[in-house]
Amino acid sequence: MAETIEGDKKKPVAKPWIVRLTKALLTDEVATSKNSSSHQMTEAISTSGEKTPPVMASSFSAMKATKIGAGKISTQPKSIQLADNTATDKVAISNKSKSIKGEKNPVPHGSPSCAVIQTSPSHADKTWIDIQFHDKEKTIVKKPDEFENEMNEPDALINEEILNRIQGSMAGLGLGDALGAYVEFRPRQYLVDHPVTDLESGGTLGLTKGQFTNDTSMALCLANSLVACHGFNPYDQLVRYKWWYRFGYMSSTGNCFDIGAGTCQSLREFERRQKRYAKEFNILFADMDNLSDRTLLEIFDIYCSEDGVAGNGALTRLAPVPLFFHRFPAIAVEYSGVSGQITHGDRKAYDACRYYGALIVAALHGYTKEQLLDHEFYSKHAEWFRNIPLHPGIQSIAEGSYKIDGYNAGIRGKSYIVNALEAALWAFWSDEGSFKKGALAVVNLGDDTDGTAAIYGQLAGAYYGYGKLPERWLQHLYARKFMEKLSKWLGYEGECWQKRYKDTGSYLPTTNI
């Protein structure tokens, strides 16, 4: 998927929805668990024997005027409040004044830019989660399938139904991506004359059958970050995206390819900010990927996209966030939006991710297709969105604009996020209970075939479950075993996050919309 940059070019004058406080989100969660008039949010929570955590005091820290990565002064509180739920006395950070004096930041045990936490035996060996190379020159990166036999698995049982849906969503994303890669960029008429009927090798990108593109690679980067950091850490997410961009981390070929324009611009901007930040605080640039000082992390501006960037790249990688946080819908929805916003700054991208994240959460909670595609889904779950309206373009989709007769009625598989979201939901709505039929239908729309199919696969896979995906396709899915194990870690770490939730404050990033 090579996305275009489309969206509102004019910068909004007022941003009344900018602050997201943890206390308000937690209050929404308690209200959701007790008062939701729709499907009750209890299935996943009950599997761990835990009740919905009580409201915790907000740990939001506002900064009235701080230097940000772009070299400007921000009057908005743009802190990157890390969501690892680690108690203060368990966090190992270096003193900010020491960093300014040039002393090297300590690298935490585990993964870059993550606070140190007390780990269980399950965390003892996760070297597979970070970037590794075959050579000292760091030119040949280890690929996901090379870690399959090295990966450990959680030492705790995960609810089978939840795991089935998590694995279904991750594998569904990969299958849709691989299916569409064969004819990426092909126009609609080409697909009318030469319809895709199965996974194929070759085609536009010359991949082998079942190999995925940037869409799945970035989703794996995101999933790895959630597992490594035991929660939501957008700085670490950007680091891993940069590893993919520069070294081919989590790529099916060992190289970055098919990168979208908006994503590319944002990752370059992230690197520029890292360099300026390293210079300003006298940190070795080589250490910036391992930045562990919480104070320094909180003032790093992680929103690296300009306004108006509304390619579908924010949506094609989304699934790991709602899968991880599905037990707390309002938090899952907000983090879904922020996860896209760090590389795609348009309001439509933010709201598309919020809305689609909510659908994936609902799928994990066992909603029927009719409930998922209800034109009143937003209004019935307004508390998940904290009653913050969707952009009109996304709201129209939420109200059922996709329930029409496919391409002839206006459905398009474009890389513009509004088109892509509408196309994916059209395929899900019309797939007649068959993942295969829906995936083929969305690919045969043409244009950004892998991106729209990857978006479809996330929701359809979560809804149908891993056990109902086409087994013949799964046999060819690149790094299938890696995805299966990583899905287990998403489920396990998400449950651990829930249990830690009661004991410490939660840190939520503020949105830049």
C-alpha positions as CSV (number, residue, x, y, z in Angstrom):
1,M,0.0,0.0,0.0
2,A,1.5,3.2,-1.1
3,E,-0.8,5.8,0.3
4,T,-1.5,9.2,-1.0
5,I,-1.8,12.3,1.1
6,E,-5.4,13.6,1.1
7,G,-7.3,15.5,3.6
8,D,-8.2,18.9,4.9
9,K,-5.4,21.3,4.1
10,K,-6.6,24.1,6.2
11,K,-5.5,24.0,9.8
12,P,-8.5,24.0,12.2
13,V,-8.8,27.2,14.2
14,A,-10.1,25.7,17.4
15,K,-9.3,22.4,19.0
16,P,-11.8,22.0,21.9
17,W,-11.3,18.3,22.2
18,I,-7.6,18.4,22.7
19,V,-7.3,17.1,26.3
20,R,-8.0,13.5,27.2
21,L,-7.7,13.0,31.0
22,T,-7.2,9.6,32.4
23,K,-9.8,10.2,35.2
24,A,-12.5,11.0,32.7
25,L,-11.7,7.9,30.6
26,L,-11.7,5.7,33.7
27,T,-15.0,7.2,34.7
28,D,-16.4,6.3,31.3
29,E,-15.2,2.8,31.7
30,V,-16.9,2.3,35.0
31,A,-20.1,3.7,33.5
32,T,-19.8,1.5,30.5
33,S,-19.4,-1.7,32.5
34,K,-22.4,-0.8,34.7
35,N,-24.8,1.1,32.5
36,S,-24.3,0.2,28.8
37,S,-27.7,-0.3,27.2
38,S,-26.2,-2.3,24.4
39,H,-24.1,-5.4,24.6
40,Q,-22.6,-5.7,28.1
41,M,-18.8,-5.3,28.4
42,T,-18.2,-8.3,30.7
43,E,-17.1,-11.3,28.6
44,A,-13.4,-10.6,28.4
45,I,-13.1,-9.1,31.9
46,S,-14.8,-12.1,33.5
47,T,-12.1,-14.4,32.1
48,S,-9.5,-13.0,34.4
49,G,-11.7,-12.9,37.4
50,E,-11.2,-9.2,37.8
51,K,-13.8,-6.5,38.1
52,T,-13.7,-3.3,36.3
53,P,-10.9,-1.2,38.0
54,P,-12.0,1.7,40.1
55,V,-11.4,5.3,39.0
56,M,-7.8,6.3,39.7
57,A,-6.5,9.8,40.2
58,S,-5.3,11.4,37.0
59,S,-1.6,11.3,36.3
60,F,-1.9,13.9,33.5
61,S,0.9,16.5,33.6
62,A,0.2,19.6,31.7
63,M,3.0,21.8,30.3
64,K,2.0,25.3,29.5
65,A,5.0,26.0,27.2
66,T,7.6,23.5,26.2
67,K,10.0,23.1,23.4
68,I,8.8,20.5,20.9
69,G,10.5,18.4,18.3
70,A,9.7,20.8,15.5
71,G,11.6,23.5,17.2
72,K,8.5,25.5,18.1
73,I,6.9,26.5,21.3
74,S,3.7,24.6,22.2
75,T,1.1,26.0,24.4
76,Q,-0.8,22.7,24.3
77,P,0.0,19.9,26.7
78,K,1.6,17.5,24.2
79,S,3.1,15.0,26.6
80,I,3.4,11.4,25.7
81,Q,2.0,9.9,28.9
82,L,3.3,6.3,28.9
83,A,0.6,3.7,29.4
84,D,2.6,1.0,31.2
85,N,0.8,1.5,34.5
86,T,4.0,1.1,36.4
87,A,4.2,2.4,39.9
88,T,6.5,5.3,40.4
89,D,8.7,3.5,42.8
90,K,9.2,0.7,40.2
91,V,10.3,3.0,37.4
92,A,14.1,3.4,36.8
93,I,14.7,6.7,35.1
94,S,17.7,8.9,34.9
95,N,17.6,12.4,36.3
96,K,16.8,15.1,33.7
97,S,19.7,17.3,34.9
98,K,22.1,14.4,34.4
99,S,20.9,13.9,30.9
100,I,21.5,17.6,30.1
101,K,25.0,17.3,31.5
102,G,25.7,14.6,29.0
103,E,25.5,11.5,31.1
104,K,24.2,8.5,29.2
105,N,20.6,7.6,29.7
106,P,20.2,4.1,31.2
107,V,18.8,1.5,28.9
108,P,15.9,-0.4,30.6
109,H,15.8,-4.2,30.7
110,G,13.7,-5.3,27.8
111,S,12.9,-2.9,25.0
112,P,13.7,0.6,23.9
113,S,12.1,3.6,25.7
114,C,10.1,1.4,28.1
115,A,10.1,1.9,31.9
116,V,11.5,-1.0,33.9
117,I,8.8,-3.1,35.4
118,Q,8.6,-6.2,37.6
119,T,8.5,-9.1,35.1
120,S,7.1,-12.6,35.3
121,P,8.9,-15.7,34.0
122,S,7.0,-15.2,30.8
123,H,9.1,-12.1,30.1
124,A,12.4,-13.8,30.7
125,D,13.4,-14.1,27.1
126,K,11.9,-11.9,24.4
127,T,15.0,-11.1,22.4
128,W,12.9,-11.8,19.3
129,I,10.9,-8.7,19.9
130,D,13.7,-6.2,19.1
131,I,15.7,-5.6,15.9
132,Q,18.5,-8.1,15.2
133,F,21.0,-8.5,12.4
134,H,22.9,-11.4,10.8
135,D,26.0,-9.3,10.3
136,K,28.1,-6.8,12.3
137,E,27.6,-4.2,9.7
138,K,23.9,-4.3,10.3
139,T,22.9,-4.7,6.7
140,I,21.0,-8.0,6.9
141,V,18.1,-7.9,9.3
142,K,16.5,-11.0,10.8
143,K,13.0,-11.5,9.4
144,P,9.9,-12.6,11.4
145,D,9.9,-16.2,10.2
146,E,13.5,-16.6,11.5
147,F,12.3,-16.0,15.0
148,E,9.4,-18.5,14.9
149,N,11.4,-21.3,16.6
150,E,13.1,-18.9,19.1
151,M,9.9,-17.3,20.4
152,N,8.8,-18.2,23.9
153,E,5.1,-18.1,24.8
154,P,3.2,-16.8,27.8
155,D,3.2,-19.1,30.7
156,A,-0.5,-18.4,31.5
157,L,-3.7,-19.6,29.8
158,I,-5.6,-17.1,27.7
159,N,-9.3,-17.3,27.1
160,E,-9.7,-19.4,24.0
161,E,-12.5,-17.4,22.4
162,I,-10.6,-14.1,22.9
163,L,-7.4,-15.6,21.5
164,N,-9.3,-17.0,18.5
165,R,-10.5,-13.5,17.7
166,I,-7.1,-11.8,18.3
167,Q,-5.3,-14.4,16.1
168,G,-8.1,-14.0,13.6
169,S,-7.7,-10.3,13.4
170,M,-3.9,-10.4,13.0
171,A,-3.9,-13.2,10.5
172,G,-6.9,-11.6,8.7
173,L,-4.9,-8.4,8.3
174,G,-1.9,-10.4,6.9
175,L,-4.1,-12.5,4.5
176,G,-5.9,-9.4,3.1
177,D,-2.6,-7.7,2.6
178,A,-1.0,-10.7,0.9
179,L,-4.0,-11.2,-1.3
180,G,-4.1,-7.6,-2.5
181,A,-0.4,-7.2,-3.0
182,Y,-0.5,-9.3,-6.2
183,V,-2.5,-6.6,-8.0
184,E,-1.7,-3.4,-6.1
185,F,-2.1,-0.2,-8.1
186,R,-4.1,-2.1,-10.8
187,P,-7.2,-0.1,-11.9
188,R,-10.7,-1.4,-11.6
189,Q,-11.0,-2.4,-15.2
190,Y,-8.0,-4.6,-15.0
191,L,-9.6,-6.5,-12.1
192,V,-12.9,-6.8,-14.1
193,D,-10.9,-8.4,-16.9
194,H,-8.6,-10.4,-14.6
195,P,-10.3,-10.9,-11.3
196,V,-8.3,-12.2,-8.3
197,T,-9.6,-15.6,-7.2
198,D,-6.9,-16.8,-4.9
199,L,-3.5,-16.0,-3.3
200,E,-0.9,-15.7,-6.0
201,S,2.9,-15.2,-6.4
202,G,4.4,-12.5,-8.5
203,G,2.3,-9.6,-9.6
204,T,2.9,-5.9,-9.0
205,L,5.5,-6.4,-6.2
206,G,6.9,-9.7,-7.2
207,L,6.2,-11.4,-3.8
208,T,5.8,-15.1,-3.1
209,K,2.4,-16.4,-2.3
210,G,1.4,-15.3,1.2
211,Q,4.1,-12.6,1.7
212,F,2.8,-9.4,3.1
213,T,3.6,-5.7,2.5
214,N,4.2,-2.6,4.7
215,D,0.7,-2.8,6.1
216,T,1.3,-6.0,8.1
217,S,4.9,-5.1,8.8
218,M,3.8,-1.9,10.6
219,A,1.1,-3.8,12.4
220,L,3.8,-6.2,13.7
221,C,5.9,-3.3,14.8
222,L,3.0,-1.9,16.7
223,A,2.1,-5.2,18.3
224,N,5.8,-5.8,19.3
225,S,5.8,-2.3,20.9
226,L,2.7,-3.0,23.0
227,V,4.1,-6.3,24.2
228,A,7.7,-5.0,24.8
229,C,6.4,-1.9,26.7
230,H,3.6,-3.6,28.4
231,G,1.3,-0.9,27.2
232,F,0.9,2.1,24.9
233,N,4.2,3.9,24.2
234,P,4.0,6.0,20.9
235,Y,7.7,7.0,21.1
236,D,8.6,3.3,21.0
237,Q,6.1,2.7,18.2
238,L,7.8,5.4,16.1
239,V,11.2,3.8,16.9
240,R,10.1,0.5,15.6
241,Y,8.5,2.0,12.5
242,K,11.8,3.7,11.9
243,W,13.6,0.4,12.2
244,W,11.3,-1.0,9.6
245,Y,11.9,2.1,7.3
246,R,15.7,2.0,7.7
247,F,16.5,-1.6,8.2
248,G,13.5,-3.7,7.1
249,Y,12.5,-4.7,10.7
250,M,9.4,-7.0,10.6
251,S,9.4,-7.0,6.8
252,S,8.6,-10.2,4.9
253,T,11.5,-9.5,2.5
254,G,14.0,-8.0,4.9
255,N,13.6,-4.6,3.3
256,C,11.3,-1.7,3.6
257,F,9.1,-1.4,0.5
258,D,5.7,0.0,-0.5
259,I,5.9,2.8,2.1
260,G,3.2,5.4,1.9
261,A,4.0,9.0,1.3
262,G,2.5,10.3,4.6
263,T,4.2,7.6,6.6
264,C,7.5,8.3,5.0
265,Q,7.3,12.0,5.7
266,S,6.4,11.4,9.3
267,L,9.2,9.0,10.0
268,R,11.7,11.3,8.4
269,E,10.4,14.1,10.7
270,F,10.7,11.8,13.7
271,E,14.3,11.2,12.8
272,R,14.9,14.9,12.5
273,R,13.3,15.5,15.9
274,Q,15.4,12.8,17.5
275,K,18.6,14.5,16.2
276,R,17.5,17.9,17.4
277,Y,16.5,16.4,20.7
278,A,19.8,14.6,21.1
279,K,21.7,17.9,20.5
280,E,19.5,19.9,22.8
281,F,19.8,17.5,25.8
282,N,23.4,16.4,25.0
283,I,22.4,12.7,24.3
284,L,24.3,10.5,21.9
285,F,22.1,10.1,18.8
286,A,22.8,6.4,18.9
287,D,21.1,6.3,22.3
288,M,17.9,8.0,21.2
289,D,16.1,4.8,20.2
290,N,16.7,3.6,23.8
291,L,15.5,6.8,25.5
292,S,14.3,5.8,28.9
293,D,14.2,9.0,30.9
294,R,10.5,9.5,31.6
295,T,10.8,13.2,31.9
296,L,12.5,13.5,28.6
297,L,10.0,11.2,26.9
298,E,7.1,13.2,28.2
299,I,8.3,16.4,26.5
300,F,9.1,14.7,23.1
301,D,6.5,15.7,20.6
302,I,5.5,12.4,19.0
303,Y,2.9,13.9,16.6
304,C,5.1,13.9,13.5
305,S,2.6,14.5,10.8
306,E,1.4,17.7,9.3
307,D,-2.3,18.6,9.2
308,G,-4.1,17.2,6.1
309,V,-2.3,13.8,6.0
310,A,-5.2,11.4,5.5
311,G,-3.8,8.3,3.8
312,N,-5.1,4.9,4.9
313,G,-1.7,4.0,6.5
314,A,-3.1,5.0,9.9
315,L,-5.8,2.4,9.5
316,T,-4.0,-0.5,7.9
317,R,-1.9,-1.2,10.9
318,L,-4.5,-0.5,13.6
319,A,-5.6,-3.9,15.0
320,P,-3.0,-4.5,17.8
321,V,-4.2,-1.5,19.8
322,P,-7.9,-2.4,20.1
323,L,-6.9,-6.1,20.5
324,F,-4.6,-5.2,23.4
325,F,-7.0,-2.8,25.2
326,H,-10.4,-4.4,24.3
327,R,-11.3,-4.8,28.0
328,F,-11.6,-1.0,28.3
329,P,-13.4,0.3,25.2
330,A,-12.9,4.1,25.9
331,I,-9.2,3.6,26.3
332,A,-9.0,1.3,23.3
333,V,-10.8,3.9,21.2
334,E,-8.7,6.8,22.3
335,Y,-5.4,5.0,21.8
336,S,-6.6,3.8,18.4
337,G,-7.0,7.4,17.4
338,V,-3.6,8.4,18.8
339,S,-1.8,5.4,17.2
340,G,-2.8,6.7,13.8
341,Q,-2.4,10.4,14.6
342,I,1.4,10.1,15.2
343,T,1.9,9.6,11.5
344,H,-1.3,10.9,10.0
345,G,-2.4,14.3,11.3
346,D,-5.8,14.8,9.6
347,R,-8.9,14.7,11.8
348,K,-10.5,12.1,9.5
349,A,-7.5,9.7,10.1
350,Y,-7.9,10.1,13.8
351,D,-11.6,9.5,13.8
352,A,-11.4,6.6,11.3
353,C,-9.1,4.9,13.6
354,R,-11.3,5.6,16.6
355,Y,-14.4,4.3,14.9
356,Y,-12.7,1.2,13.4
357,G,-11.0,0.5,16.7
358,A,-14.4,0.5,18.4
359,L,-15.7,-2.0,15.9
360,I,-12.8,-4.4,16.6
361,V,-13.4,-4.0,20.3
362,A,-17.0,-4.9,19.9
363,A,-16.2,-7.9,17.7
364,L,-14.0,-9.2,20.5
365,H,-16.9,-8.9,22.9
366,G,-19.1,-11.0,20.6
367,Y,-21.3,-8.5,18.9
368,T,-23.3,-9.8,16.0
369,K,-22.7,-8.3,12.6
370,E,-26.0,-6.5,12.8
371,Q,-24.9,-4.8,16.0
372,L,-21.5,-3.9,14.5
373,L,-23.0,-2.4,11.4
374,D,-25.9,-0.7,13.2
375,H,-26.3,2.8,11.8
376,E,-26.7,4.0,15.4
377,F,-23.5,2.2,16.6
378,Y,-21.8,5.5,17.5
379,S,-24.8,6.9,19.4
380,K,-25.4,3.7,21.3
381,H,-21.7,3.6,22.3
382,A,-21.1,7.4,22.7
383,E,-19.4,6.7,26.0
384,W,-16.7,4.8,24.3
385,F,-15.9,7.9,22.3
386,R,-16.4,10.2,25.4
387,N,-19.3,11.8,23.4
388,I,-16.7,13.4,21.1
389,P,-18.3,13.6,17.6
390,L,-16.8,11.9,14.6
391,H,-15.7,13.9,11.6
392,P,-18.7,14.3,9.3
393,G,-17.0,12.1,6.7
394,I,-16.5,9.3,9.1
395,Q,-19.9,9.8,10.8
396,S,-21.5,9.3,7.4
397,I,-19.8,5.9,7.1
398,A,-20.8,5.0,10.6
399,E,-24.4,5.7,9.6
400,G,-24.1,3.2,6.7
401,S,-23.0,5.0,3.6
402,Y,-21.3,1.8,2.5
403,K,-24.5,-0.2,2.3
404,I,-24.8,0.2,-1.4
405,D,-24.2,-1.8,-4.6
406,G,-20.4,-1.8,-4.6
407,Y,-18.2,-0.2,-7.2
408,N,-21.1,0.8,-9.5
409,A,-22.7,2.8,-6.6
410,G,-19.5,4.6,-5.7
411,I,-17.4,2.3,-3.5
412,R,-13.7,2.8,-4.2
413,G,-10.6,1.0,-3.0
414,K,-8.5,4.2,-2.9
415,S,-5.7,5.0,-0.4
416,Y,-7.6,8.0,0.9
417,I,-8.7,6.9,4.4
418,V,-12.4,7.7,3.9
419,N,-12.6,5.7,0.7
420,A,-10.6,2.8,2.3
421,L,-12.7,2.6,5.4
422,E,-15.9,2.7,3.4
423,A,-14.7,0.0,1.0
424,A,-13.6,-2.3,3.9
425,L,-17.0,-2.0,5.6
426,W,-18.8,-2.5,2.4
427,A,-16.9,-5.8,1.9
428,F,-17.7,-6.9,5.5
429,W,-21.4,-6.0,5.1
430,S,-21.8,-7.9,1.9
431,D,-19.5,-10.9,2.4
432,E,-22.4,-13.3,3.3
433,G,-20.5,-14.8,6.2
434,S,-17.4,-15.7,4.2
435,F,-14.0,-14.1,4.9
436,K,-12.8,-15.3,1.6
437,K,-15.6,-13.7,-0.3
438,G,-15.2,-10.4,1.4
439,A,-11.5,-10.3,0.9
440,L,-11.7,-11.1,-2.8
441,A,-14.5,-8.6,-3.3
442,V,-12.5,-5.7,-1.7
443,V,-9.4,-6.6,-3.7
444,N,-11.3,-6.7,-6.9
445,L,-12.3,-3.1,-6.4
446,G,-8.8,-2.2,-7.7
447,D,-6.4,0.6,-6.8
448,D,-5.0,0.2,-3.2
449,T,-5.9,-3.4,-3.1
450,D,-3.6,-4.6,-0.3
451,G,-4.4,-1.7,2.0
452,T,-8.2,-2.0,1.8
453,A,-8.0,-5.8,2.1
454,A,-5.8,-5.4,5.2
455,I,-8.4,-3.1,6.8
456,Y,-11.2,-5.5,5.9
457,G,-9.2,-8.4,7.4
458,Q,-8.7,-6.8,10.8
459,L,-12.4,-6.6,11.5
460,A,-13.6,-9.6,9.6
461,G,-10.8,-11.7,11.2
462,A,-11.8,-10.5,14.7
463,Y,-15.5,-11.3,13.9
464,Y,-15.1,-14.7,12.3
465,G,-12.1,-15.8,14.4
466,Y,-9.0,-17.6,13.4
467,G,-10.7,-20.9,13.1
468,K,-12.9,-19.7,10.3
469,L,-10.3,-18.2,8.1
470,P,-9.5,-20.1,4.9
471,E,-7.0,-22.8,6.0
472,R,-5.5,-23.1,2.5
473,W,-4.7,-19.4,2.6
474,L,-3.3,-19.7,6.1
475,Q,-0.9,-22.5,5.0
476,H,0.8,-19.9,2.7
477,L,0.7,-17.0,5.1
478,Y,4.3,-15.8,5.7
479,A,5.4,-16.0,9.3
480,R,2.2,-17.6,10.4
481,K,3.7,-19.2,13.5
482,F,5.2,-15.8,14.5
483,M,1.8,-14.2,14.2
484,E,0.2,-16.9,16.2
485,K,2.6,-16.5,19.1
486,L,2.6,-12.8,19.0
487,S,-1.2,-12.8,19.2
488,K,-0.9,-14.8,22.4
489,W,1.5,-12.2,23.8
490,L,-1.0,-9.5,22.9
491,G,-3.7,-11.3,24.8
492,Y,-1.5,-12.1,27.7
493,E,0.0,-8.6,28.1
494,G,-3.4,-7.0,27.7
495,E,-4.7,-9.0,30.6
496,C,-1.6,-8.2,32.7
497,W,-2.2,-4.5,31.9
498,Q,-5.8,-4.8,33.2
499,K,-4.6,-6.4,36.4
500,R,-1.9,-3.7,37.0
501,Y,-4.5,-1.1,36.2
502,K,-6.0,-1.2,39.7
503,D,-2.7,-0.5,41.5
504,T,-1.3,2.5,39.6
505,G,-2.4,5.5,37.7
506,S,-2.7,5.2,33.9
507,Y,-0.9,7.6,31.5
508,L,-2.7,8.7,28.4
509,P,-1.3,10.8,25.7
510,T,-3.0,14.0,24.7
511,T,-4.4,14.2,21.2
512,N,-3.0,16.7,18.7
513,I,-6.3,17.1,16.8
